[in-house]
Amino acid sequence: MTKYIGAIDQGTTSTRFSVFDGASRIVATAQKEHQQIYPQPGWVEHDPEEIWRATHDVIAQALERGNLRAADLAAIGITNQRETTVLWNRKTGKPVAHALVWQDTRVDDYVTELSRDGGPDRFRRKTGLPLSTYFSSLKIRWLLDHVPGIRQQAEAGEVIFGTIDSFLTWHLTGGTDGGLHITDVTNASRTQLMDLDTLSWDKELLDAFAIPAAMLPTIRSSGEVYGTVKNSAAKGAVIAGILGDQQAALVGQTCFKSGEAKNTYGTGCFLLMNTGERAVRSTCGLLTTVAYKLGEHPARYALEGSIAITGALVQWIRDNLGLIKTSPEIETLARTVEDNGGVYFVPAFSGLYAPYWKHNARGVIAGLTRYVNKGHLARAALEATAFQTREVVEAMEQDSGIALDVLRVDGGMVDNALLMQFQADILNRLVVKPLNKETTSLGAAYAAGVAVGFYDNTDDLRARWTAGQSWNPTLEEPKRAEMYRTWKKAVTRSFDWTE
């Protein structure tokens, strides 16, 4: 019997392949970064072929490190950066342009244009999403409008669209030789082209965004046997799970009950609450999205608060300002001071996401005086993540009618104890990270594992979750209230910066 489950985690900055054993422990892993391309201010691109090569490489490296073969894998799951948009030629396999990354804001004008008729929420009832630069719909339209000659090819189904999961699955299952052109319901729900109730592409939406149906992948569940790997060192293994990265983390945190929530601290920050079989339409600036759909079971939905810039702010301080040499050094630098020195950093580099949805906001550092040093900037950068998370938690509680008592956390930034303590302090909630913090990869492995019987069911998965470190709030209420009020004031300074 095969002993392992593989998981491809294709993220915004890197690609990883991990192999889990029956106890959900990583037995082998490999990771490779890819280039971030910034052609103009606000434009963010990736090279899809570089991502495919990285995926190919990390699968081979992880299997070699674990002394494993493809035959040792019961299945492979895929989790991916969502919304990032790839158009490629079905006959050649070549992308027609770089991928437009979820952070890319070049479609600002389209947002304004479409908002004139019905406002920014004109498609929210059907899709759960506001008009924004964030989602795939307008990115597809931009490529169709700006890459010469491809609209006609798209209408003929020769140029096809996919989020990164779709692009990788197509290549893994054969590419130009019969590769599967599919996506799952979680990724489809982030395109702004799928009806949340029917879980199918919607003609009205396609017409509004001027996108040909022929270029779209087939929508499948998040956990089922899709096909067999033909290209890569995993040749012969089945692909049986696909989840957008934040939904994968929700599954990896085993938040299968209505009202359970997790927050993932990565390039951005993403807080999801399971709302069960009911799609709760937000009135507080949150997104309504598909949480997961495992096989023939009904789809589960979630409320989501998306924050564009959290870990990316630490990278910016490292790469653009040179205040630190490695990302973990941000905590050491921040600990050189006792507080933020009155500085508040609003990282609206790509506009503000939940709960504001102001695409024309831009980043602001407020409260600067001669007293402020680089330690205060570092601390303010970390605190920005926690403040933004509190705003999302408050919106989620109002929408759902459920008060959170515990926030489950995961992602790279949870190793930063200073940040996690401040998160507990500003939320006034218990913050808990699991023993296994690689919940995104684990969620993809879980979806694939349940599909092939490697795991029994979601109850079996829940039994595997173990708490690791936790943080209790220690900040006094007057100080908490004062800091949050000042943060809110700083946020208003970022509004309407671009015309």
N, C-alpha and C positions, 0 to 999 in steps of 0.2 A: 504493500500500500504506500502511496506517496505521502510524504511526511510534512510537506511545506506548501506555503502560499506565497506567491510573489506579488509585489505591489510597485507599480510605476507611479512616482509622485513628480509630475511635471509642474514646477512652480514658476513664479515670476522671474526669479534670478537663477534657478538651477534645476537640474533634473536628477532624481535619485531612484535607484532600484533597491528595494529591501526584500529580504526573504524572512518570513516568520515561521516559527515552528508551531506545534499544536498548542503550546502554552502561551502563544502570542508574543514570544520573545524574538528579537531580531538575531538571526544566526549569520547573516551576511548582508553587507550593504556597500553601495558605491554611489558617489555623487559627483556631478560636474556642473560648473557654472557656465552660463552663456552670456553673450554680449548684450548690453543695454544700449540701444541706438536712439539718439536724440537729434534728429535732423533740424528741428526748429523748436523754439520755446513752446512747451505744451504738447509736443509730438513725442510719442514713445513707441518704439518698434522693436520687434525681434526678428531674427532670421529663422524661419521655420525649418530650413534644411539643417542649420546648425543644431536646432533642438532635436531633430530626428537623429542626427549623427550622435549627439550626446546620449539619447535614449538607447541607441544601439550599443554604444560603448559601455554604459553603466550596467546594462543587463549582463554583458559578457564579463565585466570586472567582478560583479557581485557573485555570479555563479562560480567563477574561478576562485575567488577568495574563500567561498564556502565549500569548495571541492564538490560542487553540485552539478547535475545535468538538468536539462529541460524536463526529462522524465521524472525527476524528483518533485516537480511542481504539480500540485493538484489543480491549480488554476492561477491566473494572473488577474489582478484588479488594476484599474487605472484611475488616478485622481489627477486633477489638473487645475491650473489657473483658469478662471472662468472669464467669459465675455471676450477674451482675446480672439481676434478674428483673422482667419486664414482663408484665402481663396487660392485654389490651385487647379491646374489643368489635369483632367481625368486621364488623358492619353499619355502625357509625359511625366506626370507626377510632380512637376515643377510649380512652385508658388508663382503667382502672377505679380506679386509684390511682397515686401516684408509684411509680417503680421502686425496688425494694429492692436496694441496692448490695451488692456482694460483701463489703464491710467490715461490714455491718449485723449486729448481734448480738442482735436482739430475739427470736430463736427459741431462746434458751438453754434455756428450759423444755422445749421439744420434744426437744432433744438429750438432756436428762436422762431424759425419759419413754421415748424409744425405746431408750436405752442400758440400761434396766433388763432388757430381754429380749435377751441376747446380747452386751451390752457395746458400747463405741463402735466396734468393728470388725465388727459383725454383718453389714454389707453390703460389707465391703472385698474379699472374694474375688470378688464379682461386678462391683463397680464400681471397685475400686482406691482407694476413698476411705473415710476414717473418718466417723463421724457428727460433724458440725461445723456451726457457724453459717454457714460459708463458702459452701456449695454451694446450688444453686437449689432443691432438693427441698423443704426446710423453709420456704423463703421463699414458694414457691407455696402450700404448705399454710396458712401464716399468712394470706396474702391471702384464700384461699378461706374461712377461718374468721372473718375479721374485717371483710371488706367485705360488707355485707348483700346477700343475694339473688344473689350471683354463682356460687355452687356449682352451682345448678340450670342456670344459663346455660352454665357450663363443661361440665357433663355433656352438654348439647345441642350443644356445639361452637360456641356463639355467643360466649362469652368464651374467648379463646385465650391461650396462653402462648408467650413466646419470650425468649431472651437477646437482647442488643441487636442482634446480627447479624440475627436473625430479624425483629425489629421494623423495622429499616431496610430489609431486603430486601422485606418485605411492602409497605412504603410506596413504595419505588422502583419496584417492578414493577406498581403499579396501586392498591395499597391496597384500598379498598372495591370497586374495579372490577377484581376478578380478581387481586389481589396474591398472590404466591407465599408460602405459609406453610411455610418450610423452615429447616433449620439444617444445619451440617456435623458430622462425627463428632467433631471436637475440642471444639466447644462442647457437643455432646450428652454427651460424656464427663464434663463438669463439672457436669451437673445432678444426678448420683447416681441417675439413673433409667434409664441405658443399661447393658446387659450388654456388658462389654469384649470378650468373645469373639464374640458374635453381631452386635455393632454395631447393636442394635435396642432399642427400648423394652421393658422387662421388666415383665410383669404382676405378678409377686410384689412388685417394688419399688413399682409404682404403688399396689397395694393397701396396702402397709405405710405409705406416705406419704399415703394417701387422696387420690390425684390422678386425675382422670378422663382416660382415654386420648384422648378426643375433643378435648381442648384442646392437644394436643402437635403440634409441627411434624413434617414428614417429614424423616428423616435422610438427608443426601446426602454425597458425598465432598467433600474440601476443594478439589478442582480439577476443574471440569467446567462446561459452559455451562448455567446454571440458567434464565436468562430475560433479557428485554430491559427496560431502563429506560424507564418511561413518564412518571415524575414527576421533574423537576429539569432543570438545564441539560445534563445528560448524556443526555437523551432519545434513544433509539435505540442506545445502547451496550449491550453484553451484560455481565451479571454472571457471572463465570466462576471466582471463587475466594472461599472463606470459610475463615478460620482464627481461632481464639481468639488473643489478642495474644501470648501467650508461645510458642505453637506457631508463629505467624508469625515471631517473632524467631529461632526455631530454624531455620526454612527460610531466612530472610534471612541468617543466619550460615552457611548451606550445611552444616549439621551432619547430613549424610545417612548417615554411617557409624556403625555401632554403637560406642558409647563416646565419641563426640564430644559436647561439652557447651557450653552458653552460659549466661551470667547477665545478666539484664536489670534495670537499676537505674531504677525508675520510682517511682510512688506506693508500691508494694511492691517486693519483690525476688523474682525467680523464676529458679531454676536448673533447667534441663532437660538430661537426658542421653538421647540416642537409644539405645534398646535393641534396635533392629531389629524383626523381625516377631514377637518374643517379648515378651509382657506380663509384666514382672518384678514379682511381688508383694512389696512392701517389708515388711521386718521391723524397720526402723529409723526409722519415722515419716515416710516419704516417701509421695507419691502416685504411683499408677500411672495413666497417662493416655494417650490417643491422641495421637501426635506429629503425624501428618498421614496423609492417604490421597489420593493424586493419581490421579484418574480410576479406571480399572479395576485399577490396581496394588494389591497387598495393603497393608493398613494398617500403618503403622509406629508403634511405641509408645515411650513415654518414662517415665523416672522424673523426678519433679518435687519440688523443695523450694520451698515457698511461704512467703514472709516478708511479713507483713501491712503493716508500717510501716517504710519507709526514706526515700524522698523526701518522704513525707507528714510525717515528723518535722521535716524542714527547713521545710516549709510551716507546721507548728505553731509552731515557734520564731519564724518570721516573723510569723504572723498572731495567735497567742495571747499570745506573750511580747513581741513587738515588738523583739527583739534585733537584727534585720536588717530592711532595707526590701525587698530582693529576694533570691530564693533563692541566686543565685551569690555573694552577700556572705558566706555561711556559711564559705567557704574562707578569705577574707580575715580574718574574725574568728578562725577557728581557728588561723591562722598567727601570731596575736599571742602565742601561748604555745608552749612547747617540747614539752609533753605534755599529758595529760588532767588533771593535777593530782590524780590518784587518784579521779577521778569516772567512774562507769560508768552509762550511760543505757540502760535496758531498755524499749523503746517498745511495751509490750504493751497498746496502747490498745484493741485489739479482741481481746484474748486473745493467746496464742502459737500460731503455726502450726507448720510443720515445724521441728525434728523432735519437738516436745513435744505439740502438739495439746491445749493446756489453755485451754479457752474461758473459764474463770473467773480467769485471770491478768489483772493490770492493770499499767500502766506504773509504773516505779520509777526514781528517780535515787538512786544509792548512792554513799557515800564523800564526802559534802559536809563541808567544813570552812570556817573563816573565810578561808582562803587562796584558795578557789575564786572565779574571776571568770567573766564571760560568755564569755571566750575558751575557758576550760576546758569550759564547757557545750557550746559549739559543736563543739569537738574531740570530746568524748564522743558527741555526736549523730552525727557522721560515722563514728566508730569503731564505733558500734552496728551500722551496716550491714555493715561488714566482719566483725565478730565473728559476726553471724548467718549470713553467707554461709559462713564456715568451718564452722560447725556442720552446715550442709546438705551441704557438700562431703564431710565425714567420713562422714556417714550414707550418701551416695550411693556412695562408694567401698566401704563395707562391704556394701551391698546388691548392687552390680553386680560386685564383685570386680575392678574396674578402677581403677587409680591414675591420677588426672588429672595430667598434666604441664603443661598449658596451660589457662587459663580464658579463653575468648572473652567479651568484655563489650560491652554496648551499653546504650542508654537515656540519658536526660537527665543522670544523675549522672556519667557517664564523662568529662565535661568537667572534673570536679573532680580535679585532679592529686594533691592531698593525699590524698583518699580512695583513689584508684587505687594510689598508692604504699603506703598502709597496707594495702590489700587484698592486694597482693603480699607485704608483710612478714608479715602475720598468717597467710596461707596457706602461705608459703614456696613459692610457685609463680610462674611467669611469667604475667603478666596482659596480654592483648592486645586492643586495640579495632580494629575494621576501619576502613578508610579512609572508608567510608560508614556512619555510626553509626545511620542511620535504618532499622535492620534490620526493625522491625516492619512498617512500611509496605512495605518492599521485599519481605518475605516474602509479603504478600498479593498484591503485583504479580507475584511469581514464580509463585505458584500459578495465578493467572489467565492469565499469559503462557504457561505450559506447556500449559494446557488448550486454548488457541486456536492453538498453534503459533508464537507470537511468540518463545518460547525453545524450543530443541530438546528438552532433557531435564534431569535433575538434574546430569549431568556438565557440561553447558553452563553451568549455574548455578554449579557449584563453580569453574569456570575464571574466573568473574567476581569471586570473593572476593579482596580485597587487604588485607593487614595495614596498619594505620596506626601509632599510637603503642603502645609496650609498656613495661612496668614490671617490673624484676627485684627480688627481695627483697633488702633490705640490713640488716634487723633481726637482731641476734644472738639465738641460740636461747634462752639463759636469760631474756632480757627477753620474748621471744615467749611462752614457756611461762608466765611469771609473769602477764603481762597476760591470757592466755586463761583461766588458772585463776581469776583474780579476776573476770573476766567471768562465768564459769560460776556463781560464788558469788552474784553480783548477780542472775542469772537466777532462782535458787531463791527469792530474796526476793519475786519477783513472783507466785509460785504461790498458787493458792487464795485470792485476795484477795476475790472475791465469794463469797457463800454460796449 
